């Protein structure tokens, strides 16, 4: 039996993951901003902590509470987060500050608080839910791509940093999943700008049209995450969804082509080799 600490279990992938973990017979300590998640669990298997993870001190306190209750936590999942669509020049300072507070600083503080406990255990698995937007971004969500890039970079470095302690790290990058991520009460948008109607306007309209029709199944995504956690050698980077796979491969191909095309310029910046 594992004990999971999952942020954002009220809906979406976080809710699906909590359900799947409970179905496995595991225990779940999950956070919500408000309300009660639609979860059924055996006595003692589910604990819900109400906390706004944007409040750094409160997020850290929730982690300490979880370890105090459980003694040992096997998997920490940084799932809570949201998206922001729109032109970069129209985003406000408040929007920038808040999305980084929720999508980057909260996971960082949760990880930092948990690490002394995990090192003492000599085990643990940190799962950071990022997005394919953090690996293969497109126009219209630069700030969302920025926070997910940050979480991807944190995860990749952290995996190497923590390996000697027996602690694993996986960055999970989903594509479009059929959750309420694109709904009006979840996704946020910066002010519209007619100058971007033909680019960002089209993309935003496509997102709106795709709400409720996304290819990704949250229940299958949750099972994939559990399979990765259970693996003897779990991935550091895990894509979820055929759309994420396609976008990531296209981005890698583009990057490799550009590296090759500019290789001579790249190499030209080294000091000349010493002549014997």
N, C-alpha and C positions, 0 to 999 in steps of 0.2 A: 504494500500500500504506500502510495506517495501522498505528500501534502503539498498542495499548490497554493501559491499566493498570486492572484490574478487581479489586475486593475481593470475597472470598467466592465463589470459582468452584467450590467443591466440590459444590454442589448447587443446585437451584432455578433461578431466573431468571439468576443469575450464571453457572452452568454452561451454560445454554442460550445465553447471550450469548457466552460464550467460544467455544463450538462454532460459532456462526454467524459470528463474526469470523474464526476460523481457516478456515472454509469459503470465506470471501471472499478468502482469501490474505493476510489481515492477520496481524500478530504480536500475541501476547497475553502480557502479564506479569500474572499473577494471584496473589492471596493465598488461603491456606487456613489454618485453625487447626491442622489435623493431616491426615495421610493424603495420598493422591495422587488428584487428580481423574480421573474417567473421560473422558479427552480424548486424541484422536489428533492429532498435528501433524507437519508436515514438520520436518526438523532445523533448529534455530535459530528456530523460529516460536513456541515456547511456553516460558515460564519460570515456574516456580512458586516463590513465596516463602512460607515457613511463618511466620506471625505472628499474634498475637492483637491485633486492632486496638484492643481496649480498653486496651492498653498504649500510651499516647500516644507515648513515645519510640521504641518499636519500630515503630509505624505510620509515624512520620516517617522513620525509618531505611529502611523499605521503599521509600518514595517516592524517597529519594535514591539508593538502590541501583538502582531502575528507571531513573532518568534517567542514572545513570552507565553503565549497560549499554547502553541504547537510544540515548542522545544526545538524541533527540527523542521526545516522547510526544504523540500527537495527541488521544487521548480518555482521560479519567480518569472511571471509573465507581465511585461510592460505592454499592455494592450490599450489603455485609455488614450484617446487622442481624437483629433478631428481634422477635417480638411478645410482649406481656404482657396477659393477660386477667384480669378480676376487678374486684371493688369497690375503689374508690379508698381507702376507709378501712381496707381490709385489706392494702394494699400496704406493704411494709417499706421502711425507708431504704435497705437494701442493694439491693433490687429497683429502686428509683428511681434510685440512683446508677449501677447497672450498665447499665440500659437507656439512660440518657443518655450514658454512656461509649461504648457501642457504636454507638448510632443517631444521636448528635449530635456528641459531642466528637471521635470518630474521623474522620468526614467533614470536620469543621472543620480538624483538624490536618493531614489529608492535603491539603486544598485550600490551606491556608496555606503548607505546605512546597512545594507544586508551583508556586505562583504566580510566584515569581521566575524559574523555568525557563520557564514559559509566556509571561511577559511578554518575556523575552529572545528567545523564538521568534517572538513576534508572532502567535501562533496557538494554537489548542487548544480543546477542548470538554470542559466539566465536566458530567457527567450524574449527578444525584443521584436514587437510587431512593427515593421517598417512599412514599406510599400514599394511596388515596382516603380513608382514615381521617384523613389530615391535611387534607382539604378538606371532608369530610362525615362527621364522626364520629357514632357511635351509643353507646348505653350499653354498659358492660362492658369498655371498653378505653381509659380516659381517659389513662393514662400513655403508651400506644402512640400515641394521637392527639396527645398533647403533643409527643412527640419528632418526629413527622412534620410537625406544624405548624411546629416550629422549623426543620426542614430545608427546608420550603416557603418560609418567610420568608427564610431565608438565601439560597436560590436566587434568589428574585425580586429582592432587593436586589443580590445579586452580579452578576446578569446586566446590570444597569445600570452597576454599578461597573466592570465589565471590558470592556464594549463598546468603549471607545476603544482598547483594546489588541488588538482583533481576537480576543478570547477569548469563546466562547459558553457559555451555561449553560442546561441543560434539567432541570427537575424532572419526573420520570416517576412518575405516580401510578397504580399498578396496582390493579385490583379483585382478586377472588379468582382466583388462578391455581392450576392443578393441580400444585403442588409439595408438598414435605413441610413447608410452613410451619405447618400445623395439626397436624403429628404430635407425638407425645409427646416426641421428642428435640429438637424445635425450639421450639414455642410454650411459653411459661411462664405459669403461673397463680398469682395470689395466693390466699391461703386462702379457702375458701368461707365464706359467711355466709348463714344461713337467712333473714335479713331481706330479702335480695335475690333470693330463690328465684324470685319471679314475674317479675322483670325481667332481671337479669344471669344468673340461673340458666337461664332460657329461651334467652337469646342464646348462652351458653356451650354449651348442649346442641345448638343449631343449628349452631354451628361444628364441634362434634365429629361431627355427622351428615353434614356437608358435606365432611369430609376425604376426598380422593380423587375428589370429584365436582364440583370447582370448574369454572366455565365457561371460565376462561382457559387458553389453550394456551401454555406457556412458549416453545416454538419460534416461534410466531407473534409473541409479545411481543418476543422477541429481534430478529426481523426488523423489527418496527415501530421499535425503538430505533435500529437501523442505518439505516433509512430516514430517521429524524429527524436523525441525525448527518450523513447525506449530503446533506440538503436545503440549498439555497442560503440559505433563511431558516428555520432550525430553530425549533421552538416553545420558548418559555420554560416553558410548562406543557403536558405531554402526558398525557392519560388513556389507560389501557390497559384495554379490556374494556367490554362493553355494560353490565355492572352498575355499573362506575365512572362511566360516562357518565350513567346514570339517577340515581344518587345525587348526583352533582355538580350536575346540573340542578335536582333537587328542592331541594337546599340553596340554590342561587342564587335560585331562585324565593322561597323562604322568607325569605331575607335581604332581597331587594328589597321584598317585601311589608311586612316589619317596618320597614325604613328609611322607606318611604312613610307608614306608619301613625304613626310617631313624628317625622316631619319637622318639624312645628311646634315640638315640644319641642327638637329638635336646633338649630333656627335661633334659638330664644329665648335661647340662652346667649351670643350675640354682644353686644358693646357696642352700644347703640342708635346708629343712624346719626346723624351730626351734622346738625343742622338749619341750613340755609343762612340 
